[in-house]
Amino acid sequence: MDDSIRIKAHHFVDIVRDCGAGARTFEPHPYGHLVHVVAERVAADPDVLLVMELGADAICEPCVHNIGGLCDDTIDTSNRPKAPTSKREYNLLIDERWCERLELKEGDRLTARQFCRRLIDLPGDFSAIYPEEPGDDTAARERDVRTGAAQLLRQPS
């Protein structure tokens, strides 16, 4: 049995960011997605195998906005007018940027620990990944991602 987790790069980065921002537990979301389940698995086992996904991943599967494998949700772009209003389009754009920056492609397999090592070793800042976001938001995201990745790396194997 394959216990790997199919995951979008930005979903993993967001989980790491939330940990770095102080999240100790993750709660179910009204949309029904599985961020809380995946986050708890990663926290419990940083050596869990991740499989990079650009489409609907393990988090998306039960989400009310996952319609036939495609997200139908929209995003508020009032603070980021250059971002697409389609969450699917925006998330794909972010995932493609993360994959390019981390030298990953769909189907690549690595552990959560290995992914965190890439985040820690990532040169430069996150502004090229999130150019649509306000600079202060991107700086805070980067700080929390690097903090969360360092925390996960300190967990025993």
N, CA, C and O atoms as a GROMACS GRO file, in nm:
protein
  628
    1MET      N    1   0.083  -0.119   0.000
    1MET     CA    2   0.000   0.000   0.000
    1MET      C    3   0.088   0.125   0.000
    1MET      O    4   0.184   0.134   0.076
    2ASP      N    5   0.055   0.220  -0.083
    2ASP     CA    6   0.130   0.344  -0.094
    2ASP      C    7   0.071   0.447   0.002
    2ASP      O    8  -0.044   0.489  -0.014
    3ASP      N    9   0.149   0.487   0.101
    3ASP     CA   10   0.102   0.585   0.199
    3ASP      C   11   0.144   0.728   0.165
    3ASP      O   12   0.139   0.816   0.250
    4SER      N   13   0.185   0.749   0.040
    4SER     CA   14   0.228   0.882   0.000
    4SER      C   15   0.109   0.977  -0.006
    4SER      O   16  -0.007   0.935  -0.009
    5ILE      N   17   0.141   1.106  -0.008
    5ILE     CA   18   0.038   1.211  -0.014
    5ILE      C   19   0.057   1.288  -0.144
    5ILE      O   20   0.161   1.349  -0.166
    6ARG      N   21  -0.045   1.284  -0.230
    6ARG     CA   22  -0.043   1.369  -0.350
    6ARG      C   23  -0.072   1.512  -0.303
    6ARG      O   24  -0.175   1.536  -0.239
    7ILE      N   25   0.018   1.605  -0.335
    7ILE     CA   26   0.002   1.740  -0.281
    7ILE      C   27   0.053   1.846  -0.378
    7ILE      O   28   0.154   1.828  -0.446
    8LYS      N   29  -0.018   1.956  -0.383
    8LYS     CA   30   0.026   2.072  -0.458
    8LYS      C   31   0.138   2.140  -0.379
    8LYS      O   32   0.135   2.140  -0.256
    9ALA      N   33   0.233   2.196  -0.448
    9ALA     CA   34   0.344   2.263  -0.380
    9ALA      C   35   0.294   2.372  -0.287
    9ALA      O   36   0.341   2.382  -0.173
   10HIS      N   37   0.200   2.454  -0.332
   10HIS     CA   38   0.154   2.564  -0.247
   10HIS      C   39   0.078   2.514  -0.125
   10HIS      O   40   0.080   2.580  -0.020
   11HIS      N   41   0.012   2.399  -0.135
   11HIS     CA   42  -0.056   2.344  -0.017
   11HIS      C   43   0.046   2.306   0.090
   11HIS      O   44   0.028   2.336   0.208
   12PHE      N   45   0.155   2.240   0.047
   12PHE     CA   46   0.257   2.205   0.145
   12PHE      C   47   0.322   2.329   0.204
   12PHE      O   48   0.342   2.338   0.325
   13VAL      N   49   0.354   2.426   0.119
   13VAL     CA   50   0.414   2.551   0.167
   13VAL      C   51   0.320   2.621   0.265
   13VAL      O   52   0.365   2.674   0.366
   14ASP      N   53   0.190   2.621   0.237
   14ASP     CA   54   0.095   2.685   0.328
   14ASP      C   55   0.089   2.614   0.464
   14ASP      O   56   0.077   2.679   0.567
   15ILE      N   57   0.097   2.482   0.463
   15ILE     CA   58   0.098   2.407   0.589
   15ILE      C   59   0.223   2.443   0.669
   15ILE      O   60   0.215   2.470   0.789
   16VAL      N   61   0.338   2.444   0.602
   16VAL     CA   62   0.463   2.481   0.668
   16VAL      C   63   0.455   2.623   0.722
   16VAL      O   64   0.498   2.651   0.834
   17ARG      N   65   0.400   2.714   0.641
   17ARG     CA   66   0.382   2.854   0.683
   17ARG      C   67   0.297   2.862   0.810
   17ARG      O   68   0.332   2.933   0.905
   18ASP      N   69   0.186   2.791   0.811
   18ASP     CA   70   0.097   2.795   0.928
   18ASP      C   71   0.168   2.744   1.053
   18ASP      O   72   0.149   2.798   1.162
   19CYS      N   73   0.248   2.639   1.037
   19CYS     CA   74   0.326   2.589   1.150
   19CYS      C   75   0.425   2.695   1.198
   19CYS      O   76   0.441   2.717   1.318
   20GLY      N   77   0.491   2.761   1.105
   20GLY     CA   78   0.587   2.865   1.139
   20GLY      C   79   0.522   2.986   1.203
   20GLY      O   80   0.586   3.060   1.277
   21ALA      N   81   0.393   3.007   1.173
   21ALA     CA   82   0.318   3.119   1.232
   21ALA      C   83   0.260   3.083   1.368
   21ALA      O   84   0.196   3.166   1.433
   22GLY      N   85   0.284   2.959   1.411
   22GLY     CA   86   0.241   2.920   1.545
   22GLY      C   87   0.127   2.821   1.552
   22GLY      O   88   0.085   2.786   1.663
   23ALA      N   89   0.074   2.775   1.440
   23ALA     CA   90  -0.034   2.677   1.444
   23ALA      C   91   0.017   2.547   1.505
   23ALA      O   92   0.116   2.490   1.460
   24ARG      N   93  -0.050   2.501   1.605
   24ARG     CA   94  -0.014   2.375   1.671
   24ARG      C   95  -0.113   2.264   1.637
   24ARG      O   96  -0.080   2.145   1.644
   25THR      N   97  -0.234   2.305   1.600
   25THR     CA   98  -0.336   2.210   1.558
   25THR      C   99  -0.405   2.267   1.435
   25THR      O  100  -0.402   2.388   1.411
   26PHE      N  101  -0.464   2.181   1.359
   26PHE     CA  102  -0.538   2.221   1.240
   26PHE      C  103  -0.679   2.167   1.254
   26PHE      O  104  -0.700   2.051   1.291
   27GLU      N  105  -0.775   2.251   1.225
   27GLU     CA  106  -0.916   2.215   1.240
   27GLU      C  107  -0.980   2.193   1.103
   27GLU      O  108  -0.936   2.250   1.004
   28PRO      N  109  -1.084   2.110   1.099
   28PRO     CA  110  -1.157   2.094   0.974
   28PRO      C  111  -1.212   2.230   0.925
   28PRO      O  112  -1.247   2.316   1.005
   29HIS      N  113  -1.217   2.245   0.795
   29HIS     CA  114  -1.264   2.369   0.732
   29HIS      C  115  -1.406   2.349   0.681
   29HIS      O  116  -1.443   2.238   0.643
   30PRO      N  117  -1.487   2.453   0.681
   30PRO     CA  118  -1.624   2.439   0.630
   30PRO      C  119  -1.632   2.388   0.485
   30PRO      O  120  -1.732   2.328   0.447
   31TYR      N  121  -1.529   2.410   0.405
   31TYR     CA  122  -1.529   2.362   0.266
   31TYR      C  123  -1.515   2.210   0.260
   31TYR      O  124  -1.545   2.149   0.157
   32GLY      N  125  -1.470   2.148   0.369
   32GLY     CA  126  -1.456   2.002   0.372
   32GLY      C  127  -1.324   1.951   0.316
   32GLY      O  128  -1.307   1.830   0.302
   33HIS      N  129  -1.231   2.041   0.283
   33HIS     CA  130  -1.102   1.992   0.233
   33HIS      C  131  -1.022   1.929   0.347
   33HIS      O  132  -1.064   1.934   0.463
   34LEU      N  133  -0.909   1.871   0.315
   34LEU     CA  134  -0.834   1.792   0.414
   34LEU      C  135  -0.702   1.853   0.458
   34LEU      O  136  -0.608   1.780   0.490
   35VAL      N  137  -0.692   1.985   0.460
   35VAL     CA  138  -0.568   2.048   0.508
   35VAL      C  139  -0.536   1.996   0.648
   35VAL      O  140  -0.421   1.963   0.676
   36HIS      N  141  -0.636   1.989   0.734
   36HIS     CA  142  -0.612   1.947   0.872
   36HIS      C  143  -0.556   1.805   0.880
   36HIS      O  144  -0.469   1.777   0.962
   37VAL      N  145  -0.605   1.715   0.798
   37VAL     CA  146  -0.560   1.576   0.799
   37VAL      C  147  -0.416   1.566   0.747
   37VAL      O  148  -0.332   1.500   0.808
   38VAL      N  149  -0.389   1.631   0.634
   38VAL     CA  150  -0.256   1.627   0.575
   38VAL      C  151  -0.155   1.695   0.667
   38VAL      O  152  -0.044   1.643   0.686
   39ALA      N  153  -0.191   1.809   0.724
   39ALA     CA  154  -0.100   1.879   0.815
   39ALA      C  155  -0.065   1.792   0.935
   39ALA      O  156   0.051   1.789   0.977
   40GLU      N  157  -0.162   1.723   0.991
   40GLU     CA  158  -0.135   1.636   1.106
   40GLU      C  159  -0.046   1.518   1.067
   40GLU      O  160   0.040   1.477   1.145
   41ARG      N  161  -0.065   1.464   0.946
   41ARG     CA  162   0.022   1.354   0.900
   41ARG      C  163   0.165   1.401   0.885
   41ARG      O  164   0.259   1.332   0.926
   42VAL      N  165   0.182   1.520   0.826
   42VAL     CA  166   0.317   1.574   0.807
   42VAL      C  167   0.382   1.603   0.942
   42VAL      O  168   0.499   1.572   0.962
   43ALA      N  169   0.306   1.662   1.034
   43ALA     CA  170   0.361   1.693   1.166
   43ALA      C  171   0.399   1.565   1.241
   43ALA      O  172   0.498   1.562   1.314
   44ALA      N  173   0.321   1.460   1.224
   44ALA     CA  174   0.348   1.334   1.292
   44ALA      C  175   0.464   1.256   1.228
   44ALA      O  176   0.533   1.181   1.296
   45ASP      N  177   0.484   1.276   1.099
   45ASP     CA  178   0.587   1.200   1.028
   45ASP      C  179   0.650   1.285   0.918
   45ASP      O  180   0.603   1.281   0.804
   46PRO      N  181   0.754   1.361   0.950
   46PRO     CA  182   0.818   1.444   0.847
   46PRO      C  183   0.886   1.364   0.736
   46PRO      O  184   0.932   1.420   0.638
   47ASP      N  185   0.891   1.232   0.753
   47ASP     CA  186   0.947   1.148   0.648
   47ASP      C  187   0.839   1.089   0.557
   47ASP      O  188   0.867   1.001   0.476
   48VAL      N  189   0.715   1.136   0.573
   48VAL     CA  190   0.607   1.092   0.485
   48VAL      C  191   0.641   1.134   0.342
   48VAL      O  192   0.693   1.243   0.319
   49LEU      N  193   0.611   1.047   0.248
   49LEU     CA  194   0.642   1.072   0.108
   49LEU      C  195   0.535   1.159   0.044
   49LEU      O  196   0.415   1.130   0.053
   50LEU      N  197   0.579   1.266  -0.021
   50LEU     CA  198   0.491   1.356  -0.094
   50LEU      C  199   0.509   1.332  -0.244
   50LEU      O  200   0.620   1.307  -0.290
   51VAL      N  201   0.400   1.338  -0.317
   51VAL     CA  202   0.403   1.327  -0.463
   51VAL      C  203   0.348   1.459  -0.516
   51VAL      O  204   0.234   1.495  -0.488
   52MET      N  205   0.429   1.530  -0.593
   52MET     CA  206   0.389   1.661  -0.644
   52MET      C  207   0.275   1.648  -0.744
   52MET      O  208   0.276   1.563  -0.833
   53GLU      N  209   0.178   1.735  -0.725
   53GLU     CA  210   0.055   1.735  -0.805
   53GLU      C  211   0.025   1.877  -0.849
   53GLU      O  212   0.039   1.970  -0.770
   54LEU      N  213  -0.017   1.895  -0.973
   54LEU     CA  214  -0.060   2.026  -1.021
   54LEU      C  215  -0.212   2.036  -1.034
   54LEU      O  216  -0.267   2.145  -1.048
   55GLY      N  217  -0.280   1.921  -1.030
   55GLY     CA  218  -0.426   1.921  -1.034
   55GLY      C  219  -0.480   1.906  -0.893
   55GLY      O  220  -0.414   1.943  -0.796
   56ALA      N  221  -0.600   1.852  -0.883
   56ALA     CA  222  -0.660   1.828  -0.751
   56ALA      C  223  -0.574   1.726  -0.676
   56ALA      O  224  -0.536   1.623  -0.731
   57ASP      N  225  -0.543   1.757  -0.550
   57ASP     CA  226  -0.458   1.670  -0.469
   57ASP      C  227  -0.540   1.609  -0.356
   57ASP      O  228  -0.662   1.619  -0.354
   58ALA      N  229  -0.471   1.545  -0.261
   58ALA     CA  230  -0.539   1.480  -0.149
   58ALA      C  231  -0.618   1.580  -0.065
   58ALA      O  232  -0.721   1.544  -0.009
   59ILE      N  233  -0.572   1.702  -0.057
   59ILE     CA  234  -0.642   1.806   0.019
   59ILE      C  235  -0.771   1.844  -0.052
   59ILE      O  236  -0.875   1.863   0.012
   60CYS      N  237  -0.765   1.856  -0.183
   60CYS     CA  238  -0.880   1.902  -0.263
   60CYS      C  239  -0.992   1.799  -0.274
   60CYS      O  240  -1.109   1.837  -0.286
   61GLU      N  241  -0.960   1.671  -0.269
   61GLU     CA  242  -1.055   1.566  -0.306
   61GLU      C  243  -1.195   1.586  -0.247
   61GLU      O  244  -1.291   1.586  -0.324
   62PRO      N  245  -1.213   1.602  -0.114
   62PRO     CA  246  -1.349   1.614  -0.062
   62PRO      C  247  -1.404   1.757  -0.055
   62PRO      O  248  -1.514   1.778  -0.003
   63CYS      N  249  -1.329   1.853  -0.104
   63CYS     CA  250  -1.369   1.993  -0.094
   63CYS      C  251  -1.497   2.019  -0.174
   63CYS      O  252  -1.514   1.966  -0.284
   64VAL      N  253  -1.587   2.101  -0.120
   64VAL     CA  254  -1.711   2.134  -0.190
   64VAL      C  255  -1.686   2.210  -0.319
   64VAL      O  256  -1.773   2.213  -0.406
   65HIS      N  257  -1.569   2.270  -0.332
   65HIS     CA  258  -1.537   2.344  -0.454
   65HIS      C  259  -1.465   2.258  -0.558
   65HIS      O  260  -1.433   2.307  -0.667
   66ASN      N  261  -1.439   2.132  -0.527
   66ASN     CA  262  -1.377   2.040  -0.623
   66ASN      C  263  -1.489   1.980  -0.707
   66ASN      O  264  -1.560   1.889  -0.663
   67ILE      N  265  -1.504   2.030  -0.827
   67ILE     CA  266  -1.609   1.984  -0.918
   67ILE      C  267  -1.541   1.911  -1.034
   67ILE      O  268  -1.482   1.973  -1.123
   68GLY      N  269  -1.550   1.780  -1.031
   68GLY     CA  270  -1.488   1.701  -1.137
   68GLY      C  271  -1.338   1.719  -1.146
   68GLY      O  272  -1.281   1.714  -1.255
   69GLY      N  273  -1.273   1.741  -1.032
   69GLY     CA  274  -1.128   1.757  -1.029
   69GLY      C  275  -1.082   1.900  -1.054
   69GLY      O  276  -0.962   1.926  -1.060
   70LEU      N  277  -1.176   1.993  -1.068
   70LEU     CA  278  -1.142   2.134  -1.090
   70LEU      C  279  -1.204   2.221  -0.982
   70LEU      O  280  -1.320   2.203  -0.945
   71CYS      N  281  -1.126   2.315  -0.932
   71CYS     CA  282  -1.174   2.406  -0.828
   71CYS      C  283  -1.261   2.514  -0.892
   71CYS      O  284  -1.220   2.579  -0.988
   72ASP      N  285  -1.381   2.532  -0.838
   72ASP     CA  286  -1.470   2.636  -0.891
   72ASP      C  287  -1.475   2.759  -0.800
   72ASP      O  288  -1.558   2.847  -0.821
   73ASP      N  289  -1.388   2.765  -0.699
   73ASP     CA  290  -1.387   2.876  -0.605
   73ASP      C  291  -1.325   3.001  -0.669
   73ASP      O  292  -1.248   2.993  -0.765
   74THR      N  293  -1.360   3.115  -0.614
   74THR     CA  294  -1.303   3.242  -0.659
   74THR      C  295  -1.230   3.305  -0.542
   74THR      O  296  -1.249   3.266  -0.426
   75ILE      N  297  -1.146   3.403  -0.572
   75ILE     CA  298  -1.072   3.472  -0.466
   75ILE      C  299  -1.098   3.622  -0.474
   75ILE      O  300  -1.124   3.677  -0.581
   76ASP      N  301  -1.091   3.685  -0.360
   76ASP     CA  302  -1.103   3.830  -0.351
   76ASP      C  303  -0.970   3.890  -0.395
   76ASP      O  304  -0.866   3.864  -0.334
   77THR      N  305  -0.974   3.970  -0.499
   77THR     CA  306  -0.851   4.029  -0.551
   77THR      C  307  -0.842   4.178  -0.519
   77THR      O  308  -0.765   4.251  -0.582
   78SER      N  309  -0.919   4.223  -0.422
   78SER     CA  310  -0.919   4.367  -0.392
   78SER      C  311  -0.781   4.415  -0.344
   78SER      O  312  -0.745   4.530  -0.368
   79ASN      N  313  -0.705   4.330  -0.277
   79ASN     CA  314  -0.570   4.370  -0.233
   79ASN      C  315  -0.460   4.318  -0.326
   79ASN      O  316  -0.342   4.339  -0.300
   80ARG      N  317  -0.499   4.251  -0.433
   80ARG     CA  318  -0.404   4.201  -0.532
   80ARG      C  319  -0.470   4.204  -0.670
   80ARG      O  320  -0.505   4.099  -0.724
   81PRO      N  321  -0.486   4.321  -0.727
   81PRO     CA  322  -0.562   4.338  -0.851
   81PRO      C  323  -0.504   4.267  -0.972
   81PRO      O  324  -0.574   4.250  -1.072
   82LYS      N  325  -0.378   4.226  -0.967
   82LYS     CA  326  -0.318   4.157  -1.083
   82LYS      C  327  -0.338   4.006  -1.078
   82LYS      O  328  -0.302   3.936  -1.172
   83ALA      N  329  -0.395   3.956  -0.969
   83ALA     CA  330  -0.416   3.811  -0.956
   83ALA      C  331  -0.545   3.770  -1.027
   83ALA      O  332  -0.641   3.847  -1.032
   84PRO      N  333  -0.547   3.648  -1.081
   84PRO     CA  334  -0.672   3.597  -1.139
   84PRO      C  335  -0.778   3.581  -1.030
   84PRO      O  336  -0.745   3.555  -0.915
   85THR      N  337  -0.904   3.596  -1.066
   85THR     CA  338  -1.012   3.577  -0.968
   85THR      C  339  -1.046   3.430  -0.950
   85THR      O  340  -1.109   3.392  -0.850
   86SER      N  341  -1.006   3.345  -1.044
   86SER     CA  342  -1.027   3.201  -1.032
   86SER      C  343  -0.920   3.144  -0.939
   86SER      O  344  -0.800   3.158  -0.964
   87LYS      N  345  -0.964   3.079  -0.832
   87LYS     CA  346  -0.868   3.019  -0.739
   87LYS      C  347  -0.787   2.910  -0.810
   87LYS      O  348  -0.668   2.895  -0.784
   88ARG      N  349  -0.852   2.835  -0.898
   88ARG     CA  350  -0.781   2.730  -0.973
   88ARG      C  351  -0.668   2.790  -1.055
   88ARG      O  352  -0.555   2.740  -1.053
   89GLU      N  353  -0.696   2.898  -1.128
   89GLU     CA  354  -0.594   2.961  -1.211
   89GLU      C  355  -0.481   3.021  -1.127
   89GLU      O  356  -0.364   3.005  -1.160
   90TYR      N  357  -0.518   3.089  -1.019
   90TYR     CA  358  -0.416   3.151  -0.936
   90TYR      C  359  -0.329   3.046  -0.867
   90TYR      O  360  -0.207   3.060  -0.864
   91ASN      N  361  -0.391   2.942  -0.814
   91ASN     CA  362  -0.314   2.838  -0.746
   91ASN      C  363  -0.222   2.764  -0.843
   91ASN      O  364  -0.110   2.728  -0.806
   92LEU      N  365  -0.268   2.740  -0.965
   92LEU     CA  366  -0.182   2.676  -1.064
   92LEU      C  367  -0.061   2.765  -1.095
   92LEU      O  368   0.051   2.716  -1.107
   93LEU      N  369  -0.084   2.893  -1.108
   93LEU     CA  370   0.025   2.988  -1.131
   93LEU      C  371   0.127   2.982  -1.017
   93LEU      O  372   0.248   2.976  -1.042
   94ILE      N  373   0.078   2.983  -0.893
   94ILE     CA  374   0.167   2.976  -0.776
   94ILE      C  375   0.239   2.841  -0.773
   94ILE      O  376   0.359   2.836  -0.746
   95ASP      N  377   0.168   2.732  -0.799
   95ASP     CA  378   0.231   2.599  -0.799
   95ASP      C  379   0.339   2.589  -0.907
   95ASP      O  380   0.446   2.533  -0.882
   96GLU      N  381   0.312   2.643  -1.025
   96GLU     CA  382   0.414   2.639  -1.131
   96GLU      C  383   0.537   2.718  -1.090
   96GLU      O  384   0.650   2.677  -1.118
   97ARG      N  385   0.517   2.832  -1.025
   97ARG     CA  386   0.632   2.912  -0.979
   97ARG      C  387   0.711   2.838  -0.871
   97ARG      O  388   0.834   2.837  -0.874
   98TRP      N  389   0.640   2.776  -0.776
   98TRP     CA  390   0.708   2.699  -0.672
   98TRP      C  391   0.787   2.584  -0.734
   98TRP      O  392   0.903   2.562  -0.700
   99CYS      N  393   0.724   2.511  -0.825
   99CYS     CA  394   0.792   2.396  -0.886
   99CYS      C  395   0.916   2.441  -0.962
   99CYS      O  396   1.021   2.376  -0.953
  100GLU      N  397   0.906   2.549  -1.036
  100GLU     CA  398   1.022   2.599  -1.108
  100GLU      C  399   1.133   2.638  -1.011
  100GLU      O  400   1.249   2.602  -1.031
  101ARG      N  401   1.098   2.710  -0.908
  101ARG     CA  402   1.197   2.758  -0.811
  101ARG      C  403   1.263   2.644  -0.733
  101ARG      O  404   1.382   2.650  -0.702
  102LEU      N  405   1.184   2.540  -0.702
  102LEU     CA  406   1.235   2.428  -0.623
  102LEU      C  407   1.283   2.312  -0.711
  102LEU      O  408   1.322   2.207  -0.660
  103GLU      N  409   1.280   2.333  -0.843
  103GLU     CA  410   1.321   2.231  -0.939
  103GLU      C  411   1.242   2.101  -0.919
  103GLU      O  412   1.299   1.993  -0.907
  104LEU      N  413   1.111   2.116  -0.917
  104LEU     CA  414   1.019   2.003  -0.904
  104LEU      C  415   0.927   2.001  -1.024
  104LEU      O  416   0.907   2.102  -1.092
  105LYS      N  417   0.870   1.883  -1.050
  105LYS     CA  418   0.769   1.872  -1.154
  105LYS      C  419   0.662   1.775  -1.105
  105LYS      O  420   0.682   1.700  -1.009
  106GLU      N  421   0.550   1.778  -1.172
  106GLU     CA  422   0.441   1.689  -1.134
  106GLU      C  423   0.489   1.545  -1.134
  106GLU      O  424   0.556   1.501  -1.227
  107GLY      N  425   0.454   1.473  -1.028
  107GLY     CA  426   0.493   1.333  -1.015
  107GLY      C  427   0.621   1.311  -0.936
  107GLY      O  428   0.649   1.199  -0.894
  108ASP      N  429   0.700   1.417  -0.916
  108ASP     CA  430   0.821   1.402  -0.834
  108ASP      C  431   0.783   1.358  -0.694
  108ASP      O  432   0.680   1.397  -0.640
  109ARG      N  433   0.869   1.275  -0.636
  109ARG     CA  434   0.845   1.220  -0.502
  109ARG      C  435   0.959   1.263  -0.411
  109ARG      O  436   1.076   1.247  -0.445
  110LEU      N  437   0.923   1.317  -0.296
  110LEU     CA  438   1.020   1.353  -0.194
  110LEU      C  439   0.949   1.355  -0.059
  110LEU      O  440   0.827   1.369  -0.052
  111THR      N  441   1.027   1.342   0.046
  111THR     CA  442   0.966   1.344   0.178
  111THR      C  443   0.936   1.488   0.218
  111THR      O  444   0.990   1.582   0.161
  112ALA      N  445   0.850   1.503   0.317
  112ALA     CA  446   0.822   1.636   0.370
  112ALA      C  447   0.951   1.699   0.422
  112ALA      O  448   0.972   1.820   0.406
  113ARG      N  449   1.036   1.620   0.482
  113ARG     CA  450   1.164   1.668   0.531
  113ARG      C  451   1.252   1.720   0.415
  113ARG      O  452   1.314   1.826   0.426
  114GLN      N  453   1.256   1.646   0.306
  114GLN     CA  454   1.334   1.690   0.190
  114GLN      C  455   1.278   1.819   0.130
  114GLN      O  456   1.353   1.907   0.088
  115PHE      N  457   1.146   1.830   0.126
  115PHE     CA  458   1.083   1.952   0.076
  115PHE      C  459   1.121   2.069   0.166
  115PHE      O  460   1.153   2.177   0.116
  116CYS      N  461   1.117   2.048   0.297
  116CYS     CA  462   1.155   2.155   0.391
  116CYS      C  463   1.300   2.196   0.372
  116CYS      O  464   1.333   2.314   0.381
  117ARG      N  465   1.387   2.100   0.347
  117ARG     CA  466   1.528   2.132   0.324
  117ARG      C  467   1.540   2.223   0.202
  117ARG      O  468   1.619   2.318   0.203
  118ARG      N  469   1.464   2.194   0.098
  118ARG     CA  470   1.467   2.280  -0.021
  118ARG      C  471   1.417   2.421   0.012
  118ARG      O  472   1.470   2.519  -0.039
  119LEU      N  473   1.316   2.430   0.097
  119LEU     CA  474   1.265   2.562   0.137
  119LEU      C  475   1.370   2.640   0.216
  119LEU      O  476   1.386   2.760   0.196
  120ILE      N  477   1.440   2.572   0.305
  120ILE     CA  478   1.543   2.637   0.386
  120ILE      C  479   1.658   2.683   0.297
  120ILE      O  480   1.712   2.793   0.314
  121ASP      N  481   1.696   2.598   0.202
  121ASP     CA  482   1.811   2.628   0.114
  121ASP      C  483   1.776   2.720  -0.003
  121ASP      O  484   1.865   2.758  -0.079
  122LEU      N  485   1.652   2.756  -0.017
  122LEU     CA  486   1.607   2.836  -0.130
  122LEU      C  487   1.672   2.974  -0.128
  122LEU      O  488   1.655   3.050  -0.033
  123PRO      N  489   1.747   3.007  -0.233
  123PRO     CA  490   1.810   3.139  -0.237
  123PRO      C  491   1.707   3.247  -0.272
  123PRO      O  492   1.604   3.218  -0.333
  124GLY      N  493   1.736   3.368  -0.234
  124GLY     CA  494   1.648   3.480  -0.267
  124GLY      C  495   1.523   3.484  -0.183
  124GLY      O  496   1.505   3.404  -0.090
  125ASP      N  497   1.437   3.578  -0.217
  125ASP     CA  498   1.314   3.592  -0.141
  125ASP      C  499   1.197   3.534  -0.221
  125ASP      O  500   1.216   3.478  -0.329
  126PHE      N  501   1.076   3.549  -0.167
  126PHE     CA  502   0.958   3.489  -0.227
  126PHE      C  503   0.885   3.585  -0.321
  126PHE      O  504   0.778   3.550  -0.372
  127SER      N  505   0.938   3.703  -0.343
  127SER     CA  506   0.863   3.804  -0.419
  127SER      C  507   0.833   3.759  -0.563
  127SER      O  508   0.729   3.797  -0.617
  128ALA      N  509   0.920   3.680  -0.625
  128ALA     CA  510   0.894   3.634  -0.761
  128ALA      C  511   0.786   3.525  -0.765
  128ALA      O  512   0.725   3.502  -0.869
  129ILE      N  513   0.762   3.460  -0.653
  129ILE     CA  514   0.658   3.357  -0.646
  129ILE      C  515   0.522   3.422  -0.623
  129ILE      O  516   0.420   3.374  -0.672
  130TYR      N  517   0.522   3.530  -0.548
  130TYR     CA  518   0.397   3.599  -0.512
  130TYR      C  519   0.400   3.746  -0.555
  130TYR      O  520   0.378   3.834  -0.471
  131PRO      N  521   0.425   3.777  -0.682
  131PRO     CA  522   0.433   3.918  -0.721
  131PRO      C  523   0.299   3.992  -0.709
  131PRO      O  524   0.296   4.115  -0.701
  132GLU      N  525   0.190   3.918  -0.708
  132GLU     CA  526   0.057   3.980  -0.696
  132GLU      C  527   0.024   4.021  -0.553
  132GLU      O  528  -0.067   4.100  -0.531
  133GLU      N  529   0.098   3.969  -0.457
  133GLU     CA  530   0.070   3.993  -0.316
  133GLU      C  531   0.140   4.120  -0.267
  133GLU      O  532   0.246   4.156  -0.318
  134PRO      N  533   0.080   4.187  -0.168
  134PRO     CA  534   0.150   4.301  -0.107
  134PRO      C  535   0.283   4.256  -0.047
  134PRO      O  536   0.292   4.146   0.008
  135GLY      N  537   0.385   4.341  -0.056
  135GLY     CA  538   0.520   4.307  -0.010
  135GLY      C  539   0.526   4.264   0.136
  135GLY      O  540   0.599   4.170   0.170
  136ASP      N  541   0.451   4.331   0.223
  136ASP     CA  542   0.453   4.294   0.364
  136ASP      C  543   0.398   4.153   0.385
  136ASP      O  544   0.449   4.078   0.469
  137ASP      N  545   0.294   4.116   0.309
  137ASP     CA  546   0.237   3.982   0.320
  137ASP      C  547   0.338   3.877   0.275
  137ASP      O  548   0.351   3.772   0.338
  138THR      N  549   0.410   3.906   0.168
  138THR     CA  550   0.509   3.812   0.116
  138THR      C  551   0.626   3.797   0.213
  138THR      O  552   0.675   3.686   0.233
  139ALA      N  553   0.670   3.906   0.273
  139ALA     CA  554   0.780   3.898   0.371
  139ALA      C  555   0.739   3.816   0.492
  139ALA      O  556   0.818   3.737   0.542
  140ALA      N  557   0.616   3.835   0.540
  140ALA     CA  558   0.567   3.758   0.655
  140ALA      C  559   0.554   3.610   0.617
  140ALA      O  560   0.588   3.523   0.696
  141ARG      N  561   0.504   3.583   0.496
  141ARG     CA  562   0.491   3.445   0.449
  141ARG      C  563   0.628   3.378   0.446
  141ARG      O  564   0.644   3.266   0.493
  142GLU      N  565   0.727   3.449   0.391
  142GLU     CA  566   0.861   3.392   0.383
  142GLU      C  567   0.917   3.362   0.522
  142GLU      O  568   0.973   3.255   0.545
  143ARG      N  569   0.903   3.455   0.613
  143ARG     CA  570   0.952   3.434   0.750
  143ARG      C  571   0.886   3.311   0.811
  143ARG      O  572   0.954   3.226   0.869
  144ASP      N  573   0.755   3.301   0.799
  144ASP     CA  574   0.683   3.189   0.859
  144ASP      C  575   0.714   3.056   0.790
  144ASP      O  576   0.721   2.952   0.857
  145VAL      N  577   0.734   3.056   0.658
  145VAL     CA  578   0.769   2.933   0.587
  145VAL      C  579   0.907   2.885   0.632
  145VAL      O  580   0.924   2.767   0.662
  146ARG      N  581   1.001   2.973   0.638
  146ARG     CA  582   1.137   2.933   0.679
  146ARG      C  583   1.138   2.886   0.825
  146ARG      O  584   1.209   2.791   0.858
  147THR      N  585   1.061   2.952   0.911
  147THR     CA  586   1.050   2.909   1.051
  147THR      C  587   0.986   2.772   1.061
  147THR      O  588   1.035   2.684   1.131
  148GLY      N  589   0.876   2.754   0.990
  148GLY     CA  590   0.806   2.625   0.993
  148GLY      C  591   0.890   2.512   0.937
  148GLY      O  592   0.889   2.402   0.991
  149ALA      N  593   0.962   2.539   0.829
  149ALA     CA  594   1.050   2.435   0.770
  149ALA      C  595   1.160   2.396   0.868
  149ALA      O  596   1.192   2.278   0.882
  150ALA      N  597   1.216   2.494   0.936
  150ALA     CA  598   1.321   2.465   1.035
  150ALA      C  599   1.265   2.382   1.150
  150ALA      O  600   1.331   2.291   1.199
  151GLN      N  601   1.144   2.412   1.193
  151GLN     CA  602   1.080   2.335   1.299
  151GLN      C  603   1.060   2.191   1.257
  151GLN      O  604   1.089   2.099   1.334
  152LEU      N  605   1.011   2.170   1.136
  152LEU     CA  606   0.986   2.035   1.088
  152LEU      C  607   1.118   1.958   1.075
  152LEU      O  608   1.123   1.838   1.103
  153LEU      N  609   1.224   2.026   1.033
  153LEU     CA  610   1.354   1.959   1.018
  153LEU      C  611   1.412   1.917   1.151
  153LEU      O  612   1.491   1.823   1.157
  154ARG      N  613   1.375   1.984   1.257
  154ARG     CA  614   1.427   1.948   1.391
  154ARG      C  615   1.357   1.825   1.449
  154ARG      O  616   1.404   1.769   1.549
  155GLN      N  617   1.247   1.782   1.389
  155GLN     CA  618   1.179   1.665   1.442
  155GLN      C  619   1.262   1.541   1.413
  155GLN      O  620   1.324   1.529   1.308
  156PRO      N  621   1.262   1.448   1.508
  156PRO     CA  622   1.340   1.326   1.488
  156PRO      C  623   1.284   1.240   1.374
  156PRO      O  624   1.164   1.243   1.345
  157SER      N  625   1.373   1.165   1.312
  157SER     CA  626   1.334   1.073   1.203
  157SER      C  627   1.261   0.953   1.260
  157SER      O  628   1.220   0.864   1.186
   0.00000   0.00000   0.00000
